[in-house]
Amino acid sequence: MPNITIELTNTEYKCLEYAALSPQEWAENALTERARVAGNEIVAALVAHCNANNIAIATGRDAQIAQAFELDVVKTATERQAEEAAALEAN
């Protein structure tokens, strides 16, 4: 399972302590909620693609997200950025 680690200054941490009961829990919630929203977007794109192309949809959310990447229905932000940069260079 991937592990994301960040460093904050003492001042940044104090600011988070002001804003949240637990900076750790707040950070975990922010990341998992953003991942959940992205997952919903990925699954919606997969369902639309599969329905339009008569493709069987994988069973289960994890499998559906993996299928969306396998079918190139979605790409990582890094891949999208590289494609955009290449398109700009071509013009």
N, C-alpha and C positions, 0 to 999 in steps of 0.2 A: 504494500500500500504506500503510495507517495506521501512524503512528509514535507510540508512547507515551513520554512523557518525564516523569520525576519528579525532584524535588530531595530530597536527604537532607542532614541536618546532618552536620558533620564527625564528630560522635560516632556518629551512626547508621551512617555509612560504616565507621568503625573497627569497630563491632560486627559488621557484615557481613563485614569482612575477617577477623575472628576466626572467624566461623561458616562461611565458604566460601573456597575457593581464589581464586575470582573472583566478586566481587559482581555484575558485569555478567552473567556466564554463569548465575549462580544466578537472577537476576531474569528473564532470558530463558527459562530452563527452567521457572520457576514459572508464567509467563504462558502459554507454549506448552502446558504440560501441562494447565493449567486449561481452556484453549481446546479441547484434544483431548477431555477428559472431557465438556465441554459439547456438543461436536460429536457424540459417541457418544449422548448423551441425546437430542439433536435428531433424529438419524437414527432412533433407536429409536421415538420418538414419531411420526415421519413414516411409518415402515413399518407401525406399528399402525394409524394413521389410513387410509392407502392400502389396506391389506388389508381393513379393516372397511367401506370405502366403494367398493371395486372401482375404485380410481384407479391408473393406471400410475405407477410410481415412476421418477423421473428417474435417469439413468445418471451415476454418479460422485458422490463425496462432496460436492464443492462444489455441484454441481447439486441434490443432495438437500437440503442445508442451505438453499439458496436456495428450493427448492420448499416446504419446511416453513414458511418465513416467508410466502411468497406465498399459501399455502393457510390461513394463520392457525392452523396447528397449534401453533406456538410464537410467543411475542412476546418483545420485549426486556424486560429487567428494568425499564427506565424505563416502558414501556407497562403492564406488570403492576402496578407501584407506583401509577401514575396511576389505573388501574381500581379498585384496592383503596381508594384515597383517595376516589374518587367514590362507591363503594359505601358507605363509612362515612359520608360526608356525606349520602347519601340516606336513611340510617336514622336 
